[in-house]
Amino acid sequence: MQQAHQQFVDAAPGVRLWTEQRGPADAPPLLLVMGAQASGLGWPEPFVDALAVQHRVIRYDHRDTGRSTWSFDERPYRITDMAEDIVRVLDGLGIQRAHLVGLSLGGMLTQLVLADHPDRVLSATLMGTSAMSTAPYTRPDGTEVPVDELPGIAPEVLEMWARPVEDHGLEAELDRRVEHWRVLSGGQLPFDAGYYRDLERRVIEHTGRYDVSTAPSRADHSGMLRTEALAANEVPVLVISAPAEPVFPPPHPQHLAQVIRGAALVEIPGMGHALPPEVQGPLAKAILAHTGEVG
C-alpha cells in the first residue's frame, strides 16, 4: 500500500470531512466518491493504489460516515449538499479540477457536480447508479421506455434494506454487513465472505464505531434532476456497465450513457454493486484509459 496523507477539510459550518491522498502530488487529481452510508475506505486499497500509479488519488468520508462529522440529527442536510461537499473537498485541498469516480449515490452526486460545476471536472466515471434525467431510454430497436418503467432494485436487496439494523454487538454487525455485500455482489462471481469481513473490520476501526447512520435515506432528495444540463454535457464521461448489478440493473447504464452527451460505455464482466478483487484490475484499467485520454 502506498503512503497516504490524511487531512480534514471544512465543508459547511460545523461539518468537517476526512480526506486521504496518495500518489504523486503533481499527478492529475482523481477524487473517489462513495455510495450512501459508505466510508471512503469502501474503496479497496489495491484499487486505490492502482489508480495512484497515474493520479493523485483522493478518497473521503461523506458526512455521517467514517471520521467526518456526524451531524444530520442536529443539522439536517439535503442530498444536493452532499454534492457540494465534493466541490468543498477540492477547494480544501487546493484542487481546481479533478477526475471524478462515483459509485451508487456517489454516481448521482458526481452527475450533480457535472451539471452544476463542469469547470471543476476533468472527467467523470459513473457506476452502479441511475441517470439524474427524465429522458426516456431508447432500446436498440428504437422503442422508448419511460424512466419509471426501467427495472427496479432486486427484491432481495429491498428486503435487506427494509430490515431494521439492531445492535447485537460487533461480530453480529460484521455478519450483517457481509450478508449485505453478498446480496449486492449479484452472484456472477465467487463470493469471498472473508474479504468483505476484513474490509468492514477496517472501516469500523477507521470510524471508531460500528453503528450505521440512516442520514442518506432521511435527507431531502428533492432537486436532483439535471436533464437539460446532462444532455448538454461537454466533460468526458465513462459509464461502467455491471451485468450482475442488483440495484440499478441493465439497461440503467445504457440509459445513463444515452442521456449524458458524449458518454462512453464499458462493461466489466461479472461486476455487481460491489468491488471484489476480480473486478478491481479491469475497472482500474478502464478508468485509467478514460482519464488518460483527457488532455
Disulfide bonds with the S-S distance in Angstrom:
none
